[in-house]
Every structure is written in C-alpha cells, then in structure tokens.
C-alpha cells in the first residue's frame, strides 16, 4: 500500500465516515475506494451477463405469437367443425 499526500473535502469525508462507520480518514478513504471498485466490478459483471444472455436467448421469439400458438392443422379444423 502506498502513502500519498492529498487534499480531502472535509465535509464529504465526514458524510462518508458517518455512512461507513469508520473512525479514521485512512479507513474512510480506503473503504470508499473499495466500494467504488466493487461497484465497477459488479457493473462489468452485469454487462457481461446481459451480453451472454442476449446471445443465448432470442427475445424476439417470445414476442412472436406464431412461435408458441401455431395455427391448427387441416385435420384439427375438421374435428372442431363437427
């Protein structure tokens, strides 16, 4: 872990400390960085899953009523007419 001198918005830091329940600036900043990193990883995983699902499942098939409600065959028409 590297040591870096930075200027920090004290008001934002106080809000983050309250939200995370952290005591020190170091813990708060590291927690915030981990939170962002995890959020990015979750977002990337969701995008990858959506891409895989889109390739595996053709949703147009589900909206095409002829695909799941085929018209009756000629023999079924006669049976229903009788």
C-alpha positions in Angstrom: 0.0 0.0 0.0 1.4 3.4 -1.0 1.5 6.5 1.0 0.0 9.6 -0.8 -0.5 13.2 0.4 -3.8 14.5 -0.9 -6.3 17.3 -0.1 -9.6 15.9 1.0 -13.0 17.6 1.1 -13.6 17.5 4.9 -17.4 17.8 4.6 -17.6 14.8 2.1 -15.2 12.9 4.4 -17.5 13.5 7.4 -20.5 12.2 5.5 -18.5 9.2 4.3 -17.3 8.4 7.9 -20.9 8.5 9.1 -22.1 6.3 6.3 -19.3 3.7 6.7 -19.0 3.9 10.4 -15.2 4.4 10.1 -13.1 6.3 12.6 -10.0 7.5 10.7 -9.5 9.3 7.4 -7.4 6.4 6.1 -10.1 3.8 6.9 -12.8 6.0 5.3 -10.8 6.7 2.1 -9.8 3.0 1.7 -13.4 1.9 2.3 -14.7 4.4 -0.2 -12.2 3.2 -2.8 -13.1 -0.4 -2.2 -16.8 0.4 -2.5 -16.2 2.1 -5.9 -14.0 -0.8 -7.0 -16.6 -3.4 -6.1 -19.4 -1.3 -7.8 -17.4 -1.2 -11.0 -16.7 -4.9 -10.9 -20.5 -5.6 -10.3 -21.4 -3.4 -13.2 -18.9 -5.1 -15.5 -20.2 -8.5 -14.4 -23.8 -7.4 -15.1 -22.9 -6.1 -18.5 -21.1 -9.4 -19.3 -24.1 -11.4 -18.1 -26.5 -9.3 -20.2 -24.3 -9.9 -23.2 -24.2 -13.6 -22.6 -28.0 -13.8 -22.1 -28.7 -11.7 -25.2 -26.6 -14.1 -27.2 -28.2 -17.2 -25.7 -31.8 -16.1 -25.7 -33.6 -14.5 -28.6 -36.3 -12.5 -27.0 -38.0 -11.8 -30.4 -39.0 -15.5 -30.4 -41.0 -14.9 -27.2 -42.9 -11.9 -28.7 -43.8 -13.9 -31.9 -47.1 -15.4 -31.2 -46.9 -17.8 -34.1 -43.9 -19.4 -32.5 -45.9 -20.6 -29.5 -49.5 -20.5 -30.8 -49.3 -22.4 -34.1 -52.4 -22.3 -36.3 -54.5 -25.5 -36.2 -53.7 -28.1 -38.9 -56.3 -29.0 -41.6 -57.3 -32.2 -39.6 -58.0 -30.2 -36.4 -60.2 -27.8 -38.3 -62.5 -30.7 -39.4 -62.7 -32.1 -35.9 -63.7 -28.7 -34.5 -66.4 -28.2 -37.2 -68.1 -31.5 -36.4 
